[in-house]
Amino acid sequence: MKIINTGIAAFGMSGQVFHAPFISTDSHFKLSKIVERSKELSKVHYPDATIVRSYEEMLNDTDLELIVVNTPDSTHYEYTRMALEAGKNVIVEKPFTTTIAQGEELIALAKKKGLMLSVYQNRRWDADFQTVQSIINQQLLGRLVEFESTFARYRNFIKPDTWKETGMFGGGLTYNLGSHLIDQAIQLFGMPKAIYANIGTIRTNGEVDDYFLINFIEPASTPELKVTLKASYLMREAEPRFTLHGTLGSYIKYGVDKQEAALLAGEMPNQPHWGEESPEEWGLLHTELDGKEIREKYPSIPGHYAGFYENIYEHLRLNKPLKTDAKGVLDVIKVIEACYESQEKRQVISL
C-alpha cells in the first residue's frame, strides 16, 4: 500500500522522543519533513528527512499526507487549522486545544474536509494502564469501589526559559499531565456527571499550576466508584502510580511506564523486549480467585506506544476505527475546563 508521507512540526523533546522514533521504524510511514527553524539536530538520526525552516513551507508540500502538530500548547488550534485547510491529515499533541470551542471548530473542519484528526494520547499504551484495564475487565478485584491514578514528579525549582513553566505558550500541570490521567479515566469509566478539583501552584515563584487533585463524581459506567486523579511537582517520594480497591481485593502499582525513559536514552522501539517490565517492577495483586486468597506480583502487559501509529495506518489505509479520534478526546478538554471552574468557584461542577 502507498506509504504515508509524514511531516513533524517541531523537533523538540516531543518530536525527538515520541514521534520520530515511531514514524521512522514503522514501514507504513516515511518521515519526510521536519521543521527546524535554525538547528539541524534531526540530521544525526534522520538524514533522509528534509529539514524545512517554517511550518508554512512544510504545509506547501503536496506529497505530505500527514502532519504532526507537536508545537507549544497555545499553537495547537492555529497550526491544526492550517494543516486541515491545506488538506492534510493531522495528529495533534495533547492537550488537543485550550478550549472546547476551539476543539469543536477543528472537528467540524476535519469532517468538512474529509480528513483524519487524531490526538496523541499515547499513554493509553502504557504498560501499567493496559494492565489496569485488563484487571478491571477481568473483574479480578470484584466490584471496583476506589480508583486512584497519580503522576509523581519532583523538581523543586522553576526551570528557566521553558514555556511549560512560564505559561507564555500554554503549560501548567493540569493541561499537561492532566490530559493523560483524565483521558485514561474516561477510557476506563466514561464521563463523570460532575467534577471537583483542587488546583494550585505549590513551588516557590511558580507561575503555572504544578499540583492538582481531581475527583470524578458518578462516572458513567460505575456511578458509585470513587475516582481520584493526582499530580504534583513536589513528590520526592513517589506514591503508587495506580491504587485500585474492590470488594474482593486490591491492586497497587509503583513506578512509571519505561518507554519514555528508554526513548530519552536513545533506544529505538523496534528492539527486542520493548516496553517490558521485570517481575520486580510488576504491581501487587491481593485478591480472591475461586475462593482462594492470593497475594502476588501480577505480570504487566508490555508498553506499546507504537500501537498509536499502527492504528493511524489502519485507519488511513484499512478504514478501521480511529482509537484517538479528536471527537472523543474533546471530552478531556471539557473535564479540564470544568476543573479550572471548580477551582475558581470552589465547588462541584456538573457536566
C-alpha positions as CSV (number, residue, x, y, z in Angstrom):
1,M,0.0,0.0,0.0
2,K,1.0,3.6,-0.6
3,I,3.4,4.8,2.1
4,I,2.2,7.7,4.4
5,N,4.5,10.7,3.9
6,T,4.7,12.5,7.2
7,G,5.9,15.8,8.4
8,I,6.7,16.9,12.0
9,A,6.1,20.5,13.0
10,A,8.9,20.7,15.6
11,F,11.9,18.7,16.7
12,G,12.0,19.4,20.4
13,M,11.5,16.8,23.1
14,S,8.2,15.6,21.7
15,G,9.5,15.2,18.1
16,Q,12.7,13.6,19.1
17,V,11.2,11.2,21.7
18,F,7.6,10.5,21.0
19,H,7.1,10.8,17.2
20,A,10.3,10.5,15.0
21,P,11.3,7.1,16.5
22,F,7.9,5.5,15.8
23,I,7.4,7.0,12.4
24,S,10.9,6.0,11.3
25,T,10.6,2.4,12.5
26,D,7.1,1.8,11.0
27,S,7.4,0.6,7.4
28,H,4.0,2.1,6.6
29,F,5.3,5.7,7.2
30,K,8.1,7.8,5.8
31,L,9.5,10.7,7.9
32,S,9.7,13.1,5.0
33,K,10.0,16.6,6.5
34,I,10.9,18.1,9.9
35,V,10.6,21.8,10.8
36,E,13.7,23.1,12.5
37,R,13.8,26.8,12.4
38,S,17.5,27.2,13.0
39,K,19.2,23.9,14.0
40,E,19.7,20.7,12.2
41,L,19.5,18.2,15.1
42,S,17.4,15.7,13.1
43,K,20.2,15.1,10.6
44,V,22.0,12.9,13.2
45,H,19.3,10.2,13.3
46,Y,17.1,11.0,10.3
47,P,19.4,12.1,7.5
48,D,16.9,11.2,4.8
49,A,14.3,13.6,6.2
50,T,14.3,17.1,4.7
51,I,14.7,20.0,7.1
52,V,12.4,23.0,6.4
53,R,12.7,26.3,8.2
54,S,9.0,27.2,8.6
55,Y,5.7,25.4,9.2
56,E,4.2,27.1,6.2
57,E,6.9,25.6,3.9
58,M,6.1,22.2,5.1
59,L,2.4,22.6,4.5
60,N,3.1,23.6,0.9
61,D,4.5,20.1,0.2
62,T,1.7,18.4,-1.8
63,D,3.3,15.0,-1.2
64,L,2.8,15.2,2.6
65,E,-0.3,13.3,3.7
66,L,0.1,13.5,7.4
67,I,1.2,16.4,9.7
68,V,2.2,16.0,13.4
69,V,1.4,19.2,15.3
70,N,3.7,18.9,18.3
71,T,4.3,22.6,19.0
72,P,3.6,24.5,22.2
73,D,0.1,24.1,23.6
74,S,-1.2,27.5,22.6
75,T,-0.4,26.9,19.0
76,H,-2.3,23.6,18.6
77,Y,-5.5,25.2,17.4
78,E,-4.0,27.5,14.8
79,Y,-1.4,25.0,13.5
80,T,-4.0,22.2,13.3
81,R,-6.5,24.5,11.5
82,M,-3.8,25.5,9.0
83,A,-2.9,21.9,8.3
84,L,-6.5,20.9,7.8
85,E,-7.1,23.8,5.5
86,A,-4.0,22.6,3.5
87,G,-5.7,19.2,3.0
88,K,-3.5,17.3,5.5
89,N,-4.5,14.6,7.9
90,V,-3.4,15.7,11.4
91,I,-2.1,14.2,14.6
92,V,-2.0,16.9,17.3
93,E,-0.2,16.6,20.6
94,K,-2.2,16.7,23.8
95,P,-3.7,18.8,25.1
96,F,-5.9,18.8,22.0
97,T,-6.9,22.5,22.3
98,T,-7.2,25.1,25.1
99,T,-11.0,25.4,24.9
100,I,-14.0,23.3,23.9
101,A,-15.0,25.9,21.3
102,Q,-11.6,25.5,19.5
103,G,-11.9,21.8,19.6
104,E,-15.4,21.7,18.2
105,E,-14.3,24.1,15.3
106,L,-11.4,21.8,14.3
107,I,-13.5,18.7,14.5
108,A,-16.1,20.3,12.2
109,L,-13.4,21.4,9.8
110,A,-11.8,17.9,9.6
111,K,-15.3,16.4,8.9
112,K,-16.0,19.0,6.2
113,K,-12.6,18.3,4.5
114,G,-12.9,14.5,5.0
115,L,-9.7,14.4,6.9
116,M,-8.4,12.5,9.9
117,L,-7.9,14.4,13.2
118,S,-6.2,12.4,15.9
119,V,-4.9,13.5,19.3
120,Y,-1.7,11.9,20.6
121,Q,-3.0,10.2,23.7
122,N,-0.1,7.7,23.7
123,R,-0.4,6.8,27.4
124,R,-3.3,4.5,26.5
125,W,-0.5,2.2,25.5
126,D,1.4,2.5,28.8
127,A,2.2,-0.9,30.4
128,D,0.6,-0.1,33.7
129,F,-2.6,1.4,32.2
130,Q,-3.1,-1.6,29.9
131,T,-2.6,-3.9,32.9
132,V,-5.1,-2.0,35.0
133,Q,-7.6,-2.1,32.1
134,S,-7.1,-5.9,31.9
135,I,-7.6,-6.4,35.7
136,I,-10.8,-4.3,35.6
137,N,-12.2,-6.1,32.6
138,Q,-11.5,-9.5,34.2
139,Q,-13.1,-8.3,37.4
140,L,-10.2,-9.6,39.4
141,L,-11.0,-7.3,42.3
142,G,-14.7,-7.9,42.4
143,R,-16.8,-4.8,42.2
144,L,-14.4,-1.9,42.0
145,V,-15.0,0.8,44.6
146,E,-12.0,3.0,44.6
147,F,-9.5,4.1,41.8
148,E,-6.5,6.4,42.3
149,S,-4.2,7.5,39.5
150,T,-1.1,9.6,40.4
151,F,1.8,11.1,38.4
152,A,4.6,11.9,40.9
153,R,7.2,14.4,39.8
154,Y,10.0,16.1,41.8
155,R,11.5,19.4,40.6
156,N,11.6,21.9,43.5
157,F,12.7,24.8,41.2
158,I,11.3,26.6,38.2
159,K,13.1,25.6,35.0
160,P,14.2,28.8,33.3
161,D,13.2,29.8,29.7
162,T,10.6,27.0,29.4
163,W,7.2,27.8,28.1
164,K,5.6,25.0,30.2
165,E,6.9,26.8,33.3
166,T,6.1,30.4,32.3
167,G,2.7,29.8,30.8
168,M,3.6,32.0,27.9
169,F,2.5,29.4,25.3
170,G,0.3,27.3,27.5
171,G,1.6,24.9,30.1
172,G,0.5,24.0,33.6
173,L,0.3,20.5,35.0
174,T,-3.5,20.2,34.6
175,Y,-3.3,20.6,30.8
176,N,0.0,18.7,30.6
177,L,-0.2,15.6,32.7
178,G,-3.9,16.0,33.5
179,S,-4.6,15.4,29.8
180,H,-3.2,11.9,30.3
181,L,-4.8,11.0,33.6
182,I,-8.2,12.3,32.6
183,D,-8.1,10.5,29.3
184,Q,-7.2,7.2,30.9
185,A,-10.0,7.6,33.5
186,I,-12.6,8.4,30.7
187,Q,-11.4,5.3,28.8
188,L,-12.0,3.1,31.8
189,F,-15.1,4.6,33.3
190,G,-16.7,7.0,30.9
191,M,-17.5,10.7,31.6
192,P,-18.4,11.7,35.1
193,K,-21.6,13.5,36.0
194,A,-19.6,16.1,37.8
195,I,-16.1,17.2,38.7
196,Y,-14.4,18.6,41.9
197,A,-10.9,19.8,41.6
198,N,-8.2,21.4,43.7
199,I,-5.6,23.0,41.5
200,G,-2.6,25.0,42.8
201,T,0.9,26.4,42.4
202,I,2.9,25.0,45.3
203,R,6.5,25.7,44.3
204,T,8.2,28.9,45.3
205,N,8.0,31.5,42.5
206,G,5.8,29.2,40.3
207,E,3.9,30.8,37.5
208,V,1.7,27.9,36.4
209,D,-0.3,25.2,38.3
210,D,2.0,22.4,39.4
211,Y,-0.4,20.5,41.6
212,F,-3.9,19.1,41.1
213,L,-6.3,16.7,42.7
214,I,-9.4,15.8,40.6
215,N,-12.4,13.8,41.7
216,F,-14.7,12.2,39.1
217,I,-18.2,12.2,40.6
218,E,-20.5,9.4,39.4
219,P,-18.5,8.1,36.4
220,A,-20.8,6.8,33.7
221,S,-20.0,3.1,33.8
222,T,-19.8,2.8,37.7
223,P,-21.6,5.7,39.4
224,E,-20.7,4.6,42.9
225,L,-17.0,4.4,42.1
226,K,-14.6,6.9,43.8
227,V,-12.1,8.2,41.3
228,T,-9.2,10.4,42.3
229,L,-6.5,11.8,39.9
230,K,-3.5,13.5,41.3
231,A,-0.2,15.0,40.1
232,S,2.4,17.2,41.8
233,Y,5.9,18.5,41.2
234,L,6.8,18.2,44.9
235,M,6.7,14.4,45.4
236,R,10.3,13.4,46.2
237,E,9.0,10.0,47.5
238,A,6.5,8.7,44.9
239,E,3.1,7.5,45.8
240,P,1.7,4.4,43.9
241,R,1.1,5.1,40.2
242,F,-2.2,3.2,40.5
243,T,-4.2,2.1,43.5
244,L,-7.4,0.0,43.0
245,H,-9.6,-1.4,45.7
246,G,-12.6,-3.7,45.1
247,T,-14.9,-5.9,47.1
248,L,-12.5,-8.9,46.6
249,G,-9.1,-7.2,46.8
250,S,-6.6,-4.6,45.7
251,Y,-4.0,-3.8,43.1
252,I,-1.1,-1.5,43.9
253,K,1.4,-0.4,41.2
254,Y,4.5,1.7,41.7
255,G,6.8,3.2,39.1
256,V,6.0,4.6,35.6
257,D,6.0,3.1,32.2
258,K,9.5,2.6,30.9
259,Q,9.1,3.7,27.3
260,E,9.8,7.4,27.8
261,A,13.0,6.8,29.7
262,A,14.2,4.3,27.1
263,L,13.5,6.8,24.3
264,L,15.2,9.6,26.2
265,A,18.2,7.3,26.5
266,G,18.3,6.9,22.7
267,E,16.8,3.5,22.4
268,M,14.5,2.7,19.5
269,P,11.1,1.0,19.8
270,N,11.9,-1.8,17.3
271,Q,14.4,-3.5,19.6
272,P,13.5,-6.8,21.3
273,H,11.5,-6.8,24.6
274,W,10.5,-3.2,24.1
275,G,8.3,-1.9,26.9
276,E,8.6,-5.0,29.0
277,E,8.8,-4.7,32.8
278,S,10.8,-7.0,35.0
279,P,9.0,-9.1,37.7
280,E,10.4,-6.7,40.3
281,E,8.5,-3.9,38.7
282,W,5.1,-5.6,38.4
283,G,2.3,-4.4,40.6
284,L,0.9,-6.3,43.6
285,L,-2.4,-8.1,43.3
286,H,-4.1,-9.2,46.6
287,T,-7.4,-10.7,45.9
288,E,-9.5,-13.9,45.8
289,L,-9.7,-16.3,42.9
290,D,-12.1,-19.3,43.0
291,G,-12.4,-18.7,46.8
292,K,-8.7,-18.8,47.4
293,E,-6.8,-15.8,48.6
294,I,-3.8,-14.8,46.6
295,R,-1.2,-12.1,47.2
296,E,1.4,-11.9,44.4
297,K,3.1,-9.9,41.7
298,Y,0.9,-9.6,38.7
299,P,2.6,-9.6,35.2
300,S,2.5,-6.2,33.4
301,I,1.4,-6.1,29.8
302,P,4.3,-4.6,27.8
303,G,4.1,-0.9,26.9
304,H,3.5,-0.3,23.2
305,Y,3.4,3.3,22.1
306,A,3.9,2.0,18.5
307,G,0.3,0.9,18.8
308,F,-0.8,4.5,18.3
309,Y,0.9,4.8,14.9
310,E,-0.2,1.3,14.0
311,N,-3.8,2.4,14.5
312,I,-3.2,5.6,12.4
313,Y,-2.1,3.4,9.5
314,E,-5.0,1.0,9.9
315,H,-7.4,4.0,9.9
316,L,-5.9,5.7,6.9
317,R,-5.3,2.7,4.7
318,L,-7.7,-0.1,6.0
319,N,-10.6,2.2,7.1
320,K,-10.5,0.8,10.7
321,P,-11.9,2.9,13.6
322,L,-9.6,5.6,14.8
323,K,-9.0,5.0,18.5
324,T,-7.8,8.6,19.2
325,D,-10.4,10.5,17.2
326,A,-10.4,14.1,18.3
327,K,-14.2,14.0,18.7
328,G,-13.8,11.5,21.6
329,V,-10.8,13.2,23.1
330,L,-12.7,16.5,23.3
331,D,-14.2,15.2,26.5
332,V,-10.7,15.6,28.1
333,I,-10.9,19.4,27.4
334,K,-14.4,19.5,28.8
335,V,-13.2,18.0,32.0
336,I,-10.2,20.3,32.2
337,E,-12.3,23.4,31.7
338,A,-14.6,22.1,34.5
339,C,-11.6,21.5,36.8
340,Y,-10.5,25.1,36.5
341,E,-14.1,26.3,37.1
342,S,-14.3,24.1,40.1
343,Q,-11.0,25.5,41.5
344,E,-12.2,29.1,40.8
345,K,-15.6,28.6,42.4
346,R,-14.5,26.1,45.0
347,Q,-17.5,23.9,44.2
348,V,-18.6,20.8,42.3
349,I,-19.2,21.5,38.6
350,S,-21.8,19.5,36.7
351,L,-21.0,18.3,33.2
